[in-house]
């Protein structure tokens, strides 16, 4: 199966999880998904008062420079670890 198909399948399995992943795992999934689908984060860092947006931005920023293929592979591996 090609990496894009594996990524799409992992994304669908994550959506069907019965228990929500931990907050760090959710941030990691978010960051990997954004890096795989959009690329490097851009724009200004959100205000410190917007905790959620800032956490998501910071998580995504840690993936800066990762290739689409590497982000997809890491997403698939995390989905498997989470039992999805």
C-alpha positions in Angstrom: 0.0 0.0 0.0 1.4 3.4 -0.9 2.1 6.0 1.9 -0.8 8.2 1.0 -3.3 5.3 1.2 -1.8 4.2 4.6 -2.1 7.8 5.9 -5.7 8.1 4.8 -6.5 4.7 6.3 -4.8 5.7 9.6 -6.8 9.0 9.6 -10.0 7.1 9.3 -9.1 4.7 12.1 -8.2 7.6 14.4 -11.7 9.0 13.8 -13.2 5.7 14.9 -11.4 5.4 18.2 -13.8 4.8 21.1 -11.6 6.5 23.7 -10.0 9.9 23.1 -6.2 9.9 23.0 -4.3 11.9 25.6 -3.8 15.6 25.0 -0.1 15.1 24.1 -1.1 12.4 21.6 -3.8 14.6 20.1 -1.3 17.4 19.7 1.1 15.1 18.0 -1.6 13.8 15.7 -2.6 17.3 14.8 1.0 18.4 14.2 1.8 15.4 12.0 -1.5 15.7 10.1 -0.9 19.4 9.4 2.8 18.9 8.4 1.7 16.0 6.0 -1.1 17.9 4.4 0.0 21.6 4.4 3.7 21.6 5.2 5.6 24.0 7.5 3.6 26.2 9.9 3.4 29.8 8.9 2.0 33.0 10.3 2.4 34.6 13.7 2.4 32.6 16.9 -1.0 33.0 18.6 -1.3 35.0 21.8 -0.4 33.4 25.1 -4.0 34.0 26.1 -5.2 31.6 23.5 -3.9 28.5 25.1 -5.4 26.0 22.6 -4.3 27.8 19.4 -0.8 28.4 20.9 -0.4 24.7 21.9 -1.5 23.6 18.4 0.8 26.1 16.7 3.8 25.1 18.9 3.2 21.4 18.3 3.1 21.9 14.5 6.2 24.1 14.7 8.1 21.2 16.1 7.6 19.4 12.8 9.1 22.2 10.7 11.3 20.8 8.0 9.8 17.3 8.0 8.9 16.0 4.6 5.4 15.0 3.7 6.4 11.4 3.5 8.1 11.4 6.9 5.1 13.1 8.6 2.7 10.6 7.0 4.9 7.7 8.2 5.0 9.1 11.7 1.3 9.7 11.7 0.6 6.1 10.7 3.1 4.8 13.4 1.4 6.9 16.1 -2.1 5.7 14.9 -0.9 2.1 15.2 0.5 2.7 18.7 -2.8 4.2 19.8 -4.6 1.1 18.6 -6.3 2.6 15.6 
